[in-house]
Each structure stands twice: as C-alpha cells, then as structure tokens.
Amino acid sequence: MNVIVGYSGGSDSLCLLLLLRDIAADLSLNLTAVHVNHGIRGAEADRDEAFCRETAERLGVAFRAVSVDIPALAKERGKGIEETGRTERYRIFAEIAAEISEKFGGATRVAVAHHADDNAETILMHLVRGSGLRGLTGIPADSTPFADKTVHLIRPLLPLTKKDILAELSARGETYCEDATNYEADGDRNILRNRIMPLLAELNPRAGAHIASAGTHLSAAWRFMDEQAKEAFRRVCRDGNPSANSPAPQGSSRDLRNLELDVEALLALPAALQSEVAMHYLAAVCGHRKDLTDAHAAMVQKLAKSTVSAEATFPYGVTLVRGYRHVYPKREKEEFAGRHEVGRRELERGVKLTFFGGRPRVLTFAVHERAAEDCGETGAGATCGETAGTARDSEQSVNFTENQYTKRFDYDTIGKACVVRTRRPGDRITITADGHTKTVQDVFVNAKFPRTERDNLPLVLTADEAAVIWIPGVRGSEAYRVTDATKRVLEIRMDEL
C-alpha cells in the first residue's frame, strides 16, 4: 500500500512518520513523506524543510518538498491563511498520491497527524460556534475528501494525546521543529489550544482525552442516525423532474436539484431525524454539503412549518419555495407556447392535453350523455360519486397537490369549445347562481392558494376567453354547473405527471 505522510517536521508529524516507518516492512507500506513549505515564516520555514529532508533520508523514507505562496493565494482567493493552507496541502497530497499510484500501483492512503487533543479542540470549537450531532463527532479517523474516492485520508494518531506523542519522541531521543505560531493566541483555534484546554486540564488532566472519547461515542450514534435519515429522506422526497414518475433516492443518476420535500411526511418524523433529513435534502438540491450548516437545515424546517407560501435562499444560488404540500426549488418561470384551443370534435371524441409548466399536467376532456340515474347534481362542476380526496368546490378548500382532480360541467352551456392557458389580468369566474363574478386573483387569495404556484396553474376558459370554467383544485364556475336539466356533461380531469 502506498502511504503519503504529511510531514511538517513538528512533533506530531514526526511521531506519525516514525511509527509508520516501524511497521512499514511488516505491512508492505511504501512511504513517501511530503513537506509543504507555505512561504510564511521565511528562513524558519526553509530550516523546517531542510530538517524534514534530513530526517526522511536518515529514516530511509522517500521525500518530496513543495513550496506554495499561501499568503498570496489567500489574498487572491479572498480566503484566510489557515483555510488556504489546508486546501493547498490536500491538493498537493492528492496530486502526489495520483503520481505514486500510477507509478507503483495499488491502494493509496494519505496519513496526517491529528491527535486526541486536536479532536477535543475541534469538538469544542463546533460546540461553541453552534453544531448539531454531526459536528460533535469530531475528526474522522478515515475519510475520502479527495476527488479520487479510492484515496483515503487517515489519521492514525487520533487515539494518542499530545502528552503521549511527546513521551514517545522523548523515549526515542528525537528532536523536532517548533512552530511559534502554535503558541500565538491570535485565532479561535489557538485560544482553545493555549488558554481553554489548559484550564480544563486543571479540572482533569485527561479532559482532552475524555472529550475526544465522547466524540467517538457520538460518532457511533451519528452513523446510526445518518442511516435512519437516509432511509427517511428516500421516503419523504419525490423527483420533481417532469420526465420522472418515481422518487429519486440519494445517489441516483437523476438531477437531484428537482427534488421536492413532502412537508407532511417530514413533520411526521421524530424531531431528532427532521433536521438530518432536511440537511440531506439541502445537500441534494444544492449539489454540495460544504458550507451548509444546522441553521440552513432549521430554515428548511421553518419553511415546512409555514402555513403560508414562503421562500428562503441558501448557498449555491438555491431558493426553496413552500408550496401547498411540498418544499421545492424555485424554477425560472417558463414561457408557455400560447393558448391551447380544444374544439368541439376533440371534446366529443375525447382528448388529452399535456400542459407544461412548473409542474406539467395532463388534462383529459370527455363528453358524456347525461343518464337519467345521474341524480340531481347541483353546485358548480359537481361530480357524482366524487371520490374521497378530490377537491370540493369551495374557495376555502384547496387540495391542489392531490394526483387527480375531476370536475363535471354542463357541456351545452359552455359553447362546445374551450381554451386552456395560464391566468391573465382581468380573468373572472362566476361564483354565484345569480351571476356574481370574481377575479381569479381574488379567488386565489380567498382560497389561500400558494402565491408561487398561481402563474403556472392551467385554467379552463370558454372559447372566447371571456369566462373561466374551472380553476383546477380551487373551484368551478357556477355558470356552467350541472343541473337536472343538463343533457350532456363535459368531464375534465387533471393529473400531475
């Protein structure tokens, strides 16, 4: 196995290199020590590089040194020195790992020298800054942060404390480089390392080890919860892609940015799972998990709990919308290909019309002779034997996201033709038997129909577009209601793809 060892020359990385060298022959490890000169400390940095080269040669370990101007890169990228340094180190490790793997073949690992005290500091840092369970698990012993997922980042020293490492080096009679910046309390990490951790050690000398141990226990709990969250995520999400007709589980080949989150299903989950499922959903629609925080997951939960339509913005240019029963990514408003005319022959023969929009729908039209046993239908667009779950004709009853809606109207009063299109200013619908009308906009407002979905909903109008026959999922027109005198019924059904 090829092992790239991140080697700064400090006590931690020297101990790591020594321990790996000790077991290299028994485990057939091909070691390469890699030193990154960050160009920060001038002559001191050059001294460290020379020390690392000499030590590697003494131990018989292959050595590579790479120089990078971290301050210049940090300024160019608008990032901090520490973040830029970490990014460049891992980039260099990955590049050298690829070179060595190509040359020698076999699996490759990148080993770095984080230890138990580093782990404790990380856990405390996440706790202070605000974190959920995942952040309190600490530093993983094995991860795959590189583009090539066959290359693992390992941390063999995590079980050891700084005291253990120094004792090991002392027993071997080894010297190491001191980095003065490790003792400057000018950053959050150094405040924890040089001020907080020593105070905790006064309470208990093993405080750091105990905090790291707690992180190990929390990590086991997290892995269990993460598996539960992944399973719940697959249940509460559906693929909003018009070409898909089934849920899209995480890891599928579909464009996960179209995923819609079922609000009712999410809120029915145990509270401990809701935040994790929300985070899985965000990671899917954003395409990344980096930069997503528990605060973002809480925003998704807040959207889900909202009783009105709402929007929230997230990293990577994602805006989520609270619809009637789903939270979904906001899509650019689509232009529809004009109005769709449905003529008499099509109606009487029966026709299906696919109407593309934010959520494509299929409208099915059919004309039926009114049978004598079709007793006393009254009310706008009433449906005999209407099945449970379909929308009733009430401005206060909105059931927009059910899969099927069916309404019946008096075909002869409609004029034997109709038009399907989205709403336009001035569109009106008759809401009372005596002919009183109301604008579609007012009907939407009174019915509390989601504002974000109003412009994409197909309306059915008369051929001259002077009157609205049906607002699917909201109400039908009283002007075309089925009565005892109705001879032919126009049945319209709307299905979502």
N, C-alpha and C positions, 0 to 999 in steps of 0.2 A: 504494500500500500504506500502511495506517495503522501507525505505529510509536509505541508508548508507551515513553518513555525514563525509566527510573528515575533520578531526579536528586536526589542528596543535597547537592550543592554541593562535594563533595570533589574531589580531583584526578582520580580515576578516572572518576567520572560526568560531570565537566565535559569531560574529553577525549573521552568517548563522544559527548556531545551535540554538541561541535564537529565531530567527524569525520562524524557523521551529517548535520549541517546542511550540510557541504561537498558531500555527494553527493546531498542530498535532491532538488534540481531535476532532476539527470540521471536519477535512478531513480524519479522521481514519488512521493517519500515524503511522507506527511502526518504531521509530527512533533508529538507532544504530550509536553512534559516534565512529569513527575508527581513532586512532592515530598511525602514523608510525614514530618510532624512527630510524633515519638514521645513528646513530652511528658516527656522525661527530663532535659534539660540546661537547662531554664528559659530565661533570657534568651539564652544561646548558641544554643539551638535556634531561637528566634524570629529571631535575627540571621541564621542559615543560611537560613531560609525567605525572609527579605527579600532576601538575596543571590541566591538561586535565581530569585526572581521578576524581579529587575532584570536578571540575565544573560539569561534567556529573552526578556525584552522587547527587549533590545539585539540579540539574535540573530534576532529575528522569529519565535520559536517559541512556539506555544500553551503555556500553563502552567496547571497545576492543583495546588493545595496541599490536603492533607487532614491534619487533626490527630486523633491517637488517643492515649488514655492507656494506653500499653503497660504501665507498672508495675501499674496497677490490673487490667488484663486478665490479666496474668501471675499475679497473686495469686489472682484469681477462678478461673482455669483450673488452677492448680497447676502452671504451666509456668515455664520460665526466661525471662528478659527477652529474650535473643537469639532463642530459638525463637519466642516470641510475636510479636516484632517482624517476623521473617521471614514468619510466617504472615499477619499483617495486611497487610504490604506487598504480598504476592502476591494477597491477597483484593482489595485496593484496585486493583491493576493490572488484575485480571480484570474488575472492575466497570466501570472506565473504558474498558477495551478493548471491552466489550459496548456501552456507550453510543456510543462513537465509530463502531463498526462499523455500528450501527443508523442512525446519522446520515449517515455518508458512504458506507457500503457497502464492499465489497472485503475483501481479506485483512488480518489484523491480527497484528502481532508486538509482543512486549514485550521491550525490549532492556535488559539490565543490564550492569554494568561490571566483571565478574570478569576478571582478567588472569592471565598465566602464573604470577606469584608466588602468587596465591590458589590456583591449581590445584595448584602444588607443595605448598603448606601442606595442602591437602585430602588429597592422596595420602599425605603423611607422617602426617597425623592418622589416616587409615584404617589405615595400616600399624602405627602404634603401638597403636591400640585393638584391632586384630585384624580382618583382612579377607581375603576371597578375591580372585580375579582381578577381579571386577566392581568392587569398592571401589577398586582400584588404577588404574582407568581415569580417575579424576579427574572434573572437571566437564565435562559435555557441552556442546558448542557450540550444540546445538539440541535442545530437549526439549518435551514437551507436558504440563506438570504441572497444567494447569487443567482444570476440568470440561468446558469447551468445547474439544475437541481440535483445533478449527480454529485456535485461538490458540497460537502457538509462542512459547516463551521462548528468546531468542537471546542469545549472548554474543560480540559482535564483537571484543572486545579480548583474547580468550584468547591469541592469538599474541604479544602485547606484554608486556614486563616492566614492573614499576613504574618502573624507570630509563628505559625508552623513553617512558613516559607523561609523566614529569616533564620529560624533554628536549623533548617536543613542546609542552607548555604553556609552557616557558621560551622556546622559539623563537617562540611566538606572543605572548609578553608577557602571558600570562593569570595572574591570581591566583585562588586557590581557598580554600575553608574548611578549617580544620584541626579534626579531631575528636580531642580529647585522649584519649578512651577507647581510640583505636587504639594508644596507646603505654603503656597500663597493663597490666602483665604479671599480671593477676588472673584470667585464664582460659586454658584449654588453647590456644585459637587464638592468643592474644596471646603466650603463652610461645613458641610456634613462630615467630611473626612477629618478635618483638623479641629473642629470645635464641638460638634454634636456627638460624634462617635466616642471621643474620649470621655465625655460626660456620662454617656450611657455605660461605658466600661467601668466607671466608678461605682455604678449601681450593681453591675455584674460583669466581671471580666469576660464572660462568654456571651455578652449581649449581641455582638455581631453574628456569632455562630447561631445563636438561638433565632435571630430574625431571619437569617438565611434558611434555617431549618423550617421555620414557619412557611417560608416561600415554597419550599419543597412540598409540604403538605397541601398548601393552597393550589399548587400546580396540578397535583393529582385530582383535587376537587374540580379544578378548571377543566381538565381534559374530559372528565365525566360530563360536566355541564355543557361543554362545547359540542360533544356528540349529541346530547339531547337537543341543543339549539339547532344543530344542522338538520336533524330529523324534523323538528318543528318548522324550520324555515321552508323545507320542501312542502310541508302541508299547507302553510298559510300564504304561499305566493303562487301566482299564476303568471304565465307568459302573456304579456300584452301585445306581442307581435301579431299583426293581422294574419300572417301565414302559419301561425302555430295554433293548435287547438288543444293543447295539453300543458300541464305545469312544466316549468323548466327548472329542474333541480340544479343546485350549485354544482359547478364543474361541467355543465353541459356545454355543447358547442354553440348554442344559441346566443344571441346578443342579449346578455342579462340586463342591459340598460333599459329594456322594455318591461321588466318585472313589475307586477302590481301586487301590493300587500293587502290582504284581506283584513280589514280593520276589526271586524267582529271576532275572527279567528285569533288574531294577535292578542286582543284584550282578554280572551278567554284562557290564555296560557297562564301558568303560575308566574307571579311577579318576578321571580328570580330568572326566568327564561326570557321575558319580554325584551329586556334591554339587549341581551345577547342576540336574539333573533333580529331585532332592529339593526344591530351592528352588522350582522351577516347580510341583511338586505341592503344597507348602505354600501358595504364593500362591493356588492354585486352591481348596483346601479352606477356607482362611481368608478368602478374598474380598479380601485386600489383600496387598501386598508390604511396605508400610511396617511398620517395627518387627520384621520378620523378619531374622535375622542368620545368619551362617555357622554359629554354634553351634546354631541351630534345625535347619538342614539336616543337621548332624552327628548330631543326635538322631534324625532320620528314618533315617539310615543305621544308627545303632546299633540301632534297632527292627528294621530289616530283617535285621540280622546276628544278632539274638537267636534262640536255639534253644528258647526257651520263650515262652509267651504273656506279653505285657507291654503297658503303657500309658505314654503320655507326654503332658503337657499343653503347649499352645502358646498364643500370643496369640489374641485374639478368641474365647476360650472354646472352642477346639477341643481335643479329646482324640483322639489316634490310638491305635489298637489293633493289636498284632501278632497276626494270626491265623495259620492254618496256612501259607498261601501268599501272603497279602496283608497289607498295612498299610492300614487303612481308618478313617474317622472313627467314633467311638463314637456310637451312636444311643441315644436313650431306649428303655428296654425296653418293648416293645409288649405290650398285653394281647390274648390270643387269645380268639376267640369260642367258648369252651367246648371240649368234646371233639368229635371228628368220628367218627361211627359209620359203618362200612362194612359193610352187611348182606350176607347170602348171595346175594341176587339181584344186587346190584351187583357183587359179586366174580365171580360166574359169568358175568354178562353183560359184564363189563369196565368199569372206571370210572377216571376221572382225578379226583384231589382236589388242589386248589391250597391249599397250606398257607402262610399269610402269617406272616412273622417278620422277623428282622433281614435274612435273605436268603430271599425267597419260593421255595418249591419245589413242584414238581408230582410227586405220587406216582401211579403208574399200577398198577392191580391187574388181574390176569388169571388165570383158572384154566384149566389145560391137562390133558387126559388124558395119562397117562404112557405114552409109546410104548415098545415092547419094546427098541428100539435105544438108548433113553436109558440107556446102560450105567452101572451101579454108582456112582451119585453118593453120596458119603459126606461127612460133615462138615456142620456147621450151615449150612443155607441154601446148599449148594454149587450152582454154576451150571455146567451142561455147556457146554463150548465158551466159557468165560468169556473175554472179550476182554481184551487187554493194557491195563493202566491202570485196571481196575476194582479195587475194594477186596477183598482176601482176608480170610478170617475169622481174624484173629489180633489179640489185644489189643495186639500190638506193631506192627501195620501199620495206619497211619491214612492214608487218601488222600482226605480229606474234600472237597477243593476240585475234584476231577475233575467234569466236567459230568454224567456219567451213572453211576449205580450200579444194578446188577441183582442180585437175590437170589431164590432159589427155596426153597420150604418145602413140607412135607407138608400139603396142604390139609385132608385128613380129620382129622388130629390136632389142628388148630387149633380146630376147632369151628364152621367155616363162617361166621364173622363176626369182625371186629376193630375196634379203635379207634385213631385217630391223635391224638396230643397231645404236648405237651412233658413233660419229666420231672417227677416229683413225689417228695418224700421217701419212701423205702421201696420204690421200684420195683426189681424184681430180674429177672435174666435167668439162664437155665440155661447153665452154661459147660462141663459135662462130661456124658458119656453116662450116667453113673450118677446124674444128677440134682442135682449140686452147683450151688448158685446163688451169685450175687454181686450186690451192689447196682450199679445203673447208675453211681452216683458212683464206686465203686471201679474199675469198668471204664474210665471216662473217665480216671481218674488213672493207671492202669496203662498205658493206651494213649497217655498224654501228649496227650490231646485238648485243644485250646485252651480254657482256662477261660472265656474271653469268649464262646465260641460254644455252650457246653453248654446254656444255658437256652432257646436258640432252635431247637435241633435237633428235628425231629419224630420221635417214636418210634412204632413199630407194636406194639400190645399185643393180647392176647386180649380178647374181648367183655366179660369181667368185670373186665378190667384187673388181673388177679392176676399176670400174667406178661408180660414183654416178649418179643416175637417177633423184633424187629430194631432194632438201633441203627445207622442208615444210616452207612456209611463206617467202622464200627468192628467190629461182629460181629453174627452172628445167633445165635438160641437153638439149643442142642443138642437141646432137647426136641422141636423141630419139623423136624429135619433130614430131608432126602430120603434114603430108603434103598431097597434093592432091592424092598422090599415096598410102596413108595409107588405109589398108583394115580393120584392126581390131584395136580398141582403148582400151588401158588399162586406166581405170579411177581410180584414187586414191583420196580418201577423208580423211582428218584428222580432227577429232573432239576432243576437250578437254573435259574431264569428269568434 
